[in-house]
Amino acid sequence: MAKDMTLLWGSGSPPCWRVMIALEEKDLSGYNQKLLSFEKMEHKSQEVLDMNPRGQLPSFKVGNYILNESYAACLFLENQNKKRGSKLISDCPAEQALMYQRMFEGLTLTEKMVNVIYYNWKVPEAERHDSALKRNKEALTAELKLWEGYLEKLGSGSFLAGKNFSLADVAVFPVIAYVFYFGLSKEHYPKIAEYYEKLSDCPSIKKTWPPTWLKNPQGQDLLKDI
C-alpha cells in the first residue's frame, strides 16, 4: 500500500509532520515522498497545485484518493489500516472520547500559537498594535495552562488520552514541539515539557524529526516570555 502513496511535505510544518508520524506508526514506510522548500515557495509550484489547489503542504495522495488536510489523512490511515502497525484509536469509549477531544482541541492550540508566532507576518505593519499582540500572548498562555492541567490530571508519564499512545499524540505532538522550538520555557510548563521529552524518544517521531531542526536545533525565542 505504501508504494501507492505520495507525500509532498515541508520541514518543520506540524501538519506535514503528523502525517509522517502516522505513516510510521501504521508501518507504512517506503511511501513516495518529496521534501519541498517553503522559503523557495515550492509549495506554490505546479506540482503541488496539481494535487492541492490551495498550494499548501502536506499534499498527500493514496492511490486515487487525495487527502491534503492532515487530520483527514491521519484518520484515513488509521481507519484503512486497523490491523497494521500501532492501534491509534482505542476501542474503549472513554479513551476514544478523550482522544477525539484532545485531538481537535489541538486545532485551537495551533490557532493561538500561530496568532503569536506569525503576528508580524499575518498583519500588515500599519495595522499592528502592541495591545493586539499582548492579547494574543495572553490567549496562548491561557491555552497552554489548560494543556498543562490536562497532563497534570492524567499523571506523570501519560499520553494525551491516557496510558496509550494515540491519534491525539500524532496530531498534537508536532504543535507541542513547535512551541518549544520557538522558545517556550520548559520551566513554566513542566508537565508539557515532560510530555515533550517523553515523546521525543518515540521511534516514529525521532525518524521523522524535521531535518531543518536537526541542522539548527535552536529555533527563535519568540515564545520565551509566554
Steps between C-alpha positions, in 0.01 A plus 500: 500500500786741584621493139165647393550801728662832415575770755622848416616663822692782662741479793377637833134509399283337772235388244767328289667350804183344641432321170854364500467380861172328412662326203781369720261387774295308244814329368468668161861595437608500139243748372598743228598834645652830399633769732414849377625840615263758644772763466523435126119504474502146364164438669353726232652298218288337231596160641328589826208685341421194289439310822397781730341809339548689828876491447564360845698218657453222568365382169420132540370243259404138563428328172227714345406661832631843597513598867674833541351581841736339749231395749306337218812319383578368849145378556495336157830321560379363833158394374635332187780319685344395830687169514831648395758666724397685815139522608437875515128504587402309812193279514434631852227769477656713775847497343356554152294797614798662670719431197260677264452787744874566542565441130261772393594732784841490339358718224424771756852474639635534147290808427610678815864409439488631144341826615812570704786355295377633166336822615740724307474280193119485501423860593607792276740737676254789504242282676724358772437598860693403811170456682382243244821299527473518879147356483622223270777413744256493789270270302787263425608504864150406613487223239832353607389505864202288397730240344729511802196422713386217273835326529526561874159339551598191299817453701869467423591300192156524340417561139234754404211254519628280780749216531521420128649688206213604275398711204476796740876478552561465126298816440608720788862411573633690195332815634651445845841454340445817298437720804815372668699554181384860510625549853223394740642463851507144629514640853171683453323187375666197665227247413494599133881487504493151652258387231719656230813326627320165528363505147818637346645152552219318317645324191237641262570853621879471504499357149289787364659786698513810275836504320524878525470468878779242506723747316392787723384362837459847647199671352381853562410622850166660414321312780760535776278736702177299466 
